[in-house]
Amino acid sequence: MSPLPTVAVVGRPNVGKSTLLNRIVGRREAIVEERPGVTRDRKAVDAEWCGRPFTVVDTGGWSAGGSPLDAQVSAQAERAWRAADVVLLVVDVTVGPTPEDLRVAAQVRAGDAPVLVVANKVDGESREADVWEFVSLGLGDPWPVSALHGRGSGDLLDEVVKLLPPEVAEEPGRAAEAAGAAKGAEAPQVAEVERTPAVAIVGRPNVGKSTLFNRLIGDERSVVHDLPGTTRDAIDTEVETPEGRLRFVDTAGMRRRSRVDRGTEYYSLVRALQAVDAADLAVLVIDAAEGVTHQDQRLAERIDAAGCPTVILLNKWETLDAEARADVVAQVADRLHFLASSPVIKGSALTGRSIHKLVPALSQAVSAYRRRVPTRELNQVVQAAQAAHPAPAGRVLYATQGATEPPTFTLFANRELDPPYLRYLERTIREHFELGNTPLKLRVRRR
């Protein structure tokens, strides 16, 4: 399948870029707040208008100079508009053209993609005359829009669709298959496409999640800085690995709720928790130099409750001496004992040390997550377990696997089984079928 054409939403800080993205896609995908600098990473979201699909890329505010973090955010925006098929330069009609707007316009004008000037915050007719000030940007007539209220957004999207590259024609082979089917010929069976597993990269602020994300995907998609809380939104990218395709999701650093502001940081936390709940797998990144903290323990419990197979990365391993390393390993065994079957990788996202072990570990977890076991062998295992240690009351008559992702087993019993005995059966099934740290679900039905 050909990649969708991209539309980059760019401009200086706090002009309404994220609000416009939310308006285009029809839902709240980007975090929005009335202060500059909320968006820092590039966020790509699929959208559609009049039957034409495309990808919208939200960017952080572009600015000249500023701090090293501002420079990284601006670099992300530049990469987005250089790769885009259409660029939407968003400006604020309530402020008028600024020197920063002129600098951004000069940058995007030098590119190859068509550019539309989006004069945002035109909330009523009284503001419409003000949009013509932006003709001075040298990019044609501005498009008056209110991203917040939706005013003018339909006309803007009509123009965007016109500027997108032509859709790729259907492959000749597929057209022939369709023609054959129309004549009554038997159409070939199409194999079901397996869903790409989502891997959430989670951890406390400033432990190296974005550095790991960029190393895994081979691209600087996430802004990396030593300022805690740099990542604000969940950013995801699909990557083809030797072990198969994976979708990595970089999340905001999670702190105790009592230390989270009600603004941007609160919504960042919500998005991170949503990413964990929606993920198939999780990589828990721990700063080995700080050891396993109470917050690391709470995050691990949250991941475990979400039912995600987990791989633990002890990041910044190269900064520790032998005594400190032994101490951290002991902390993992003690404080994260409920993740005892999870692989532990000791490495460095910055230098790449041992990161090559991460994808194979994730691949094994995916295989176990999707594993379907033979019914006959499952019943043999359950019967052998009951013969070795009979239940205090009740007996399993028959067992079957009802689902995968995660593996879910139904036990037909003559009466209710005690929770400790169910844990015994779960452990036996896990060990026999080598399901590792994949969560299992056991359901008991009386017969």
Helices and strands as residue ranges (DSSP letters): E 6-10, H 17-25, E 43-49, E 52-58, H 68-83, E 86-92, H 99-109, E 115-120, G 125-137, E 143-144, H 153-163, H 172-182, E 198-203, H 209-217, E 235-241, E 244-250, G 257-259, H 264-278, E 281-287, H 294-305, E 310-315, G 317-319, H 322-335, G 337-339, E 344-346, G 355-357, H 358-369, H 375-388, E 396-403, E 408-413, H 419-432, E 441-446
